[in-house]
Structure formats: structure tokens, C-alpha cells
Amino acid sequence: KGKCPEDGWDESTIELFLHELAIMDSNNFLGNCGVGEREGRVASGLVARRHYRLIHGIGRSGDISAVQPKAAGSSLLNKLTNSVVLDIIKLAGVRTVTNCFVVPMATGMSLTLCFLTLRHKRPKAKYIIWPRIDQKSCFKSMITAGFEPVVIENVLEGDELRTDIKAVEAKIRALGAENILCVHSTTSCFAPRAPDRLEELAVICANYDIPHIVNNAYGVQSSKCMHLIQQGTRVGRIDAFVQSLDKNFMVPVGGAIIAGFSESFIQEISKMYPGKASASPSLDVLITLLSLGTSGYKQLLKERKEMFSYLSSELKKLADVHNERLLDTPHNPISLAMSLKNLDENNDAAVTQLGSMLFTRQVSGARVVPCGSVQTVNNYTFKGFMSHTNDYPCAYLNAASAIGIKKQDVDVFLKRLDKCLKTSRKEVKNEKSVDEISNSNAGTEQLED
């Protein structure tokens, strides 16, 4: 039926299924005689077993979605994976999606592929309208495709950074719609930035006849992010949305899903991919979804939401203890931010040192963002880099509740953060005491002079 099973399969059933697919590929035929340059030969038995002897990859030289006559099993694997993933995207909230395919590239390069496909439709266009998000790969995806990003600064509403819709429309008018390749928006992001106002952007794109590509990197796990995409296409225009396999399905890095609402446009993107492709990302996500089933994946989504609420309430308590506060970012469903004003008021070094302390204590994924850091990416200079704006009012720390997180992760993180904050405050107090002593000594010397 091409759908994800409701109940997950056991490992032996999945292995039997994969072996059945593998024996359809010519490299596994008894008595096969290969005289071409690519015959699925593998020197190492360990490598062959790692890939379940599915060696031919997916697609043909001119189309990643095409069927290979000598690799019927790998081709079937590819078709089934895309069908099962489409089923999961619908289950996660984008019910009107019509087509998708797994591509063996991470999110940034997959976005580049979308932009390169649009180039043929809009040959005059050289700009991409991009509401600012301080993440290098989505910025470089536009540069790599040969376009000029037009950075739209966010507006601060309370603690939260939101899309400046008026600035987007003003820039479209100034540059001329025909000169704009697309609007490149974002759903999943680090607090205090909120997901873009997708509905308003989609309406603008429909009104000005401009394509709209959404970076939905880790948004599949969030019903809120998926709802934004569904609403965006209902009221306006969204051409494609791109999501990472590793962030949403807990598989190794190296794959993404390109999805959309026009079957023909998604097919155009798949045909733009040059050459054949690795089947590894497709194999990994198919095995994962077969083992979870829809019920297992739904349970993971439910647990993630519960852990977000738990992390939010516990981080707020810890912030209060340390005279800090949990920043109010109600529109961000995955990431949280806690102010670091007490450290920031003293020096930037104390803020960055907190990040180092957490990392050395085996806390991964937490981001510490100081004020005023400057970063140059491909000759573009971003002031306040990592905070998504030039001058955010305070330094802060990020933590996220992503799919697969457990209560133990949250508890251990909060315990270690508490210790690190106490240590940092002690060090700051000691530095202050040393400064006061040296200042008082300097004053005495001046009196003596």
C-alpha cells in the first residue's frame, strides 16, 4: 500500500524484507556476468553486509527518481521509502502534501537544489528574500546556488524575534518581483527567534507571483511548524519545504526530504539532481519507520511535546533561583532561551566560558550566545551573530526539546547547568573583589603621589 505500518515490525522481519529486495538486484544474481563500469561489485564483505547488499544506489544518471532495470530491488526500496515518508509527513500535519523524495544530501544542499531548479523558471531573478536566521548552512545554500541573499532583519516583540512582513513586501517592491527568485523562510529555529509568519509570507508570494521555499529543518517533529506549512499553502503559496532526516527521524546525518504541493515541481527538482545517488539515507529512514510504525512515531512526537513542557517549567525554576529569567517565546515550539544578564553585565568571557564549562561536562547541544559577536559568512558580515538580530538586549543560553529527548536528559542538564552557573557566579565575584582591591590600591598610590 506504500504506507507506514501502524505497528512496527521486528528486526528479523525487516531484515528478511531487505534481503528480498536485495536479491532483485543484478549484482546478487547467481551466475551474473557484469561487463560494465558499475556492476555493484564490493571488495569488503563487511561493507556489503552494512548495506544489505543493496549496492546500486538509487535513480539513474539523469533522474534520482527513475527506475534502474538492473537494480529492481534498490528501485523498489526508493519508491517505497518516498511513499512511506509522504505518509508520515501527512500524519505529522501537512495533509495536502502531494509529493516528496528523499535526497542523499543534508538540508543546506537540498535547499540549493530547490533554488537551482527555480533558476530555469525565473532566468532574470538574482535575489532571494531571506528573513534573517543565524545558521550558516541555510545562508550558504543561497550563495552556493549563485544568488544574492537579501537579508530582512527581524523585529523584536517582547523577548521574541518575529518576521518583519512590511520590510519583506517593501523589499519586493523595491527590487521588482521578476528579479526575485523566491522567498526563503524558516520554521524550526533557535529561540528567541520564532518561526516565520508563514501565512502572511505565503499570501505575499501568491500576490506577487513569487515562489516560496521553506526551510523546515527539524519541523516535522513539531505539530505547530507543520500546521504553519499547511496553513501557508491553504491561504497562499508554498512551492517546496525541506526537512532533515537525522533531526526528525533519528538516523545518521546525510539525508533530507524535499516535499511540496505540486507533483510536477517536485519531480523537476528530483530531475535536477545530477547522477545517481546513495541509497543509504533512504535505507536508514525506511528501516527506522518500519521498526517504529505510525504508532511508534506518534508516541515519540507526544513524548517530545511533554518534554518541552517539562523542560520549560524546570528551566524557569532554575532561572528564578539564579536571578535570571526564561525568555518569553510563545511561538517557538522546540527551543527555549534563558537570560544570562548576571554574567553578561560583567564580561563576555564569563558568558562564553559557561558554554565551555557545559561542553566539558558532557552537555551537548546547549548554545550560549553572548551579545555583539560579529561573524563574516561568504563576505556578508552579521552583527550579533547567533542571536538573529544586530542588538539583542541580553546574552542567553539555548536548550531544545527535540525528538527522542528523555526526562533523564533534562534532569541531568539542569543539574549540571545549576553547578556551572554557581561556579561562574563565584568566579565573577572573585574577579570583582580583585578589581576592587586593585582600584583601592591605585587610589592609595595616587594619594601618596
N, C-alpha and C positions, 0 to 999 in steps of 0.2 A: 504493500500500500504506500510505501515511501514515507511513512510517518514514524516518529519515535515511539517505541512500545511504551505502554503505560507503566508496566512493571519492568524493572531492569533485568537483563539476562545475567546468568552466572558466567564466570570466566571461561569455563570449558566450552560452553555453548558459543560464546563469541569467537574463541579460537577455532572451533570447528567451522563456523561460518566463514572466517577469514581464510582458512585452508581451502574451503570450497571455491572461494573467489580466486585464490592463487593458482589452482590447477587449471583455470580457464586461460591463463597467460601462456604464450608460446614458449617462454624460457623454461617452463616447468613441464612441457610435453615430453613424454618418453620418446626417444628417437628423433627429437627436434634437430634440424640441421640449419644453423644460422650462418649466413654469409654476408650479413650487413655490418655496418659500423656500430650499431646499437642493438644488441641482441639480449640484453638483460643478463649479461654474464657478471657474476660476482665472485671475487677471489676468496673472500673470507666467509666461512660458514657462519660465524658469529654475526656478521653484517646481514647475511641472508635471513637468519632467524629473527634478527631485530626488526626486519621489515616484513616478516611473514612471507618471504619470497615474492612479495609484490614489488618488483624491481623496475618496471617500465615507466613509473610515474603516471601523470595524468595529462590528457589533452594530446594534440598533435602540434606540429611546428607552427601552424598558423592560427590555432584556436585552442585555448586551455579547456574548453568545454566539449571539444569534439571527441568522438569515439575512435579508439585505436583498434584496427582489425586484429592485430597480433597480441592485443592485451585486453581481451574481453572482460577479464576479472577486475583489472585496475580501472577500466572504463565504468564498469558497473559500480564499483566502490565510489568513484567520483560522483556519479549520478545520484546514488543513494545518499551519500553524505550531504550533498546540496539540498536534496529533498527533505531529509531529516532536520537539517539546520533551519530550513524555511519553516517547518512545523514548529520548532522551538521559538523562533522569532515571533510567530503569531501567538503562541502560548504566552510569551513574555509581554505582549501588549500591543504589538503593531499588527493588527488583524488584517489589514488590507494590503500588506506587502504581497507582491506577485512573483518576485523572482530574486534569487540570490546565488552566489557561488563562493566557495572557499578558495582563497588565493594564498600561495605559499610565500607571503611577504607580511611583515608586521604592518601596523596601521598607517605609519607615515608613507611608506612606499605605495600602499594601496590607495591612499588619497592622491598621490602623484599620478597613478594610473587613471583615476577618475578625471583629473584635470587635463591630462594628455588626450583623453577621449573627447572632452569638450572642445579642445583646440580645433578639431576638424569641423565642429558645428559653428564655431564663432571665430573665424580666422582673423578678424580685426582686433579681437579682445586681447588686452595685455595686463589688465589689473584683476586682482582678486580682493574683494571686500572681506576683511577679517576682523571681527570683534576680538580684541586682544585676549590671549590666554598664554601665560608664560610657560610654554612647554616647547622645547626645541624641535621635536620631530614634526609636529603639525605645521610649524612655521617653515621648516626646511622643505617640506613636501611641496610647497608652492614655488620656492626658489628652484628646486631641482627640476620642476616641470617647465621652468623658463618664464615664470610670470612674476609680476611685481606686486607684492602684498601691500594693501592699503590698510594700515593699522587703525582701527577705530577704538579709541580709549573707552574704558568702562566708566560708568557713573556710580558714585558711592551713595547708597541708600541705607542709612543707618550704618551697620557694620558691613553690609553686603555690597558686592560689586555686580551691577546689572548691565545689560546691553543698552547702549545709547542709540535707540531706534531713530531719533531725529537726526543724529550725526550720520547714521548709515544712509538714510534717504537723501540727506543734503549732499553727501559724497557721490552718490549715484547720479544726482542731477548735475553736479559739477563736472564729473568725468564723462558723462554720457553713457546711457545703458549699453549701447552697442560696443563700447570699449571695455566693458566689464565681463570677464569670463564667467564669474559666479560669485555668490556669497558663500563663504566658508564658515559655518557656525559650529558651535560645540555644545554638547550636552554634559557629559561627565567631566568634572574638573575639581581642582583643589579649592576648598573654602579659603578665604571668604568670597571667592568668585562663585556666582550662581550659574546654573545652566543658562544658555542664551534664551532670549524670548523668541522661541521658535515660531510660534503662531504669527506674531507680528512680522518677523522676518520673512516667513513663507508668503504672507499677504503682499509684502513689498515686492518679492521676487515675481509673484504672479502678475502684479500690476505693471511692472516694468519689463516683463518677459525676460528675466534673468535666471539662469539655472541656480540651484541651491544644493550644495553638498554639505552633509552633516557629519562631523567627527563625533561618533558615538562610542569612543574607545572602550570604556568599561560601563556603558549604559544599559546593556541587555539585562544585567542583574538588578536594575532599578526600574520598578513599575512607573515611577514618576518620569524618568528620562524617556522610556518607551511611549508613555502617554503623550509627551510633548511632540514626539515624531508623528504619532498617529493624528493628533490634533492639527499639527502643521500641514500635513498632506490633505486633511479634510477641508481646511479653510483657505489654503494657499498652495504653494509649490515646494516640493522637496523631490529632487531628482535621484539622489542616492544617499545612503547612510552607511558608514563604515565602522566596524567594531572588531576588537581584538579577540582572538581565540583564547590566548592564555589568561587574560584578565577576567573573561566571562565564563570560561568552561574549565579552568584549572588544568590546562595542558601545557607542554613546553612552548616557549616563545618561538615565533616564526610563521604564524598564520593569521589571517583576518577574514572577515566575511564582508563582501560588498553586496548590499541589498537595495532594492528600490521598488517603485510602484509602476514602472513601465518595463515590461518584459524585454522589449526591443532595445531600450537604452542599456539595461544591464548586460544583454548579450553583446552589445557594441563594446562595452568595457572589457568583457571576457575575451573578445577577439583582438583587442588592442594589446593584450599580454603577448610578448614575443617568445615563441618557442614553447617547448613542453615544460612541465613543472613537476616539482617534487610532490609525491603523494603523502609524505609524512604528516603534514598538518591535517589533511583530510582523514587519514587513518587514525590519528590520535583523537580527533574530536568525535569520529564515528564510534570508536571503541568506548569513549567516555560516556556518550549519550546512550549507547546500548546498555551499558552497565548501570547507569542511573535510572533510565526510563523517565517519562514525564513526571511521574510521582516523585522520584528522587530529586529531579531538578527543581521542581516546585518547592520541595522541602528545604533545599539549600537557599532558595530565594526568601522563603519565610524566615529561616534562621538568620539570614543576613539582616533582614529588617529588624528583627528582635534585638540583635546585637548592636545595631545602630542606636536604638533607643537606650539600651543599657550603657553603651559607651558614652553617649551624650549626657545621661544623668550622672554617671560616675565621674566623668571629666569635669562636669560643672562643680561637683562637690570638691574635687581636688583643687580646682581653680580658686574657689572661695577660700579654702584653707591657706593658700599662698598669696592671698590678696590680688588675685588675677581674676579674669572672667572668661567664660565660654562665649565666644563671639556669636552674635545672633544672626544666623544664616539659614532662615527657614526654607529657602528654595533649593538648598543643596542636600540631596537625599543620601549621599555616600560619605562625604568628607566633613570634618569638623575642624575648628580652629580655636586655640586658646591663646589669649594675650600673654605677652612676656614684658609688660611695661616695667616691672621692677628691675628686670635685668637690663632692658633697653635704655632706661634712664641713666644707667651708669656707663656702659660702653658696649659697642658692637661685639667686641671679643667675647664678652660673657654670654651673649646670645649664641654665637657660633660654637662656642665651647660646649654649650648644653647639647647641641646636636652631636658633637664628637663623643661626649660622655654617654649619650644614649646608644650610639652605634657600638662603642666599645663594650657596652653592657648587653649586647646582642638584641637591641631593639631596632628592627629594620622597618623601613617604610615611613617612619615619622620624619617630617620635614620641619626644620627650624628656619624661619625666614626673617632675617634682620631688615632694618629699614635702609633704604637708599643704596642697595647694591646695584652696580651697573654692569651690564653684560652686553657684549657685541656678538651678534649671530649673523654670519654672512653679510658683514658690513652694515647691518642695522643695529643701532645702539638702543637698548632698553634700559631706562632708568627705573629703579625699584624692581629689578628683575626677580621673578618668582612670586611677586605679590600681585601681579596682573594689573598694576597701576603705577604711576610715577611716584606718588607720595601717599602710601597707606599710613594711617595715623599711628600705628604701633607695630612692633615686632610680634611675631606669633609662632605657634607650633601647630602643625597639622597632624591629624590622625584620621584614618579612614576605616569604615566598616565595609570590607569587601567580601565577596562570596567566599565561603569556606572558613571565615574567621570563627574562632571558638571563644567561649566565655573565659577560658584559661588564658588565651592571648590577651584579652582585655585586662584581666586582673593582674597578670604579670607586668604588662606595660605600665599600668597605673602605679603599681608598687615601685617599679624602677624609676619612673618619672618623678615620683614623690621624693625619692632619695636623691636624684640628680638635682632637683630644684633646691632641696635643703643644702646640698653641698655648694651649689652655685651661689646661693644667698650668703652662706658663710664666707666664701671667698671674696665676694663683693664687699661684705662688711670689713673683712681684714684689710682689703685694699684701701677702703675709705679711712680706716684707722691709721694706716701707714701714711696716707696723703695728709691727714690732719696733723700728725706728728711732724712730718717734714715741713708743712706750711708754718706750724708754730715755731719750729727751729729757725726757719728762714726769717720769720718776724723778729725773733730774738737777735739774730745776727745783724739785722738792719738797725735795731735799736743800739746795739753795741757800736756799729759803724758811726 
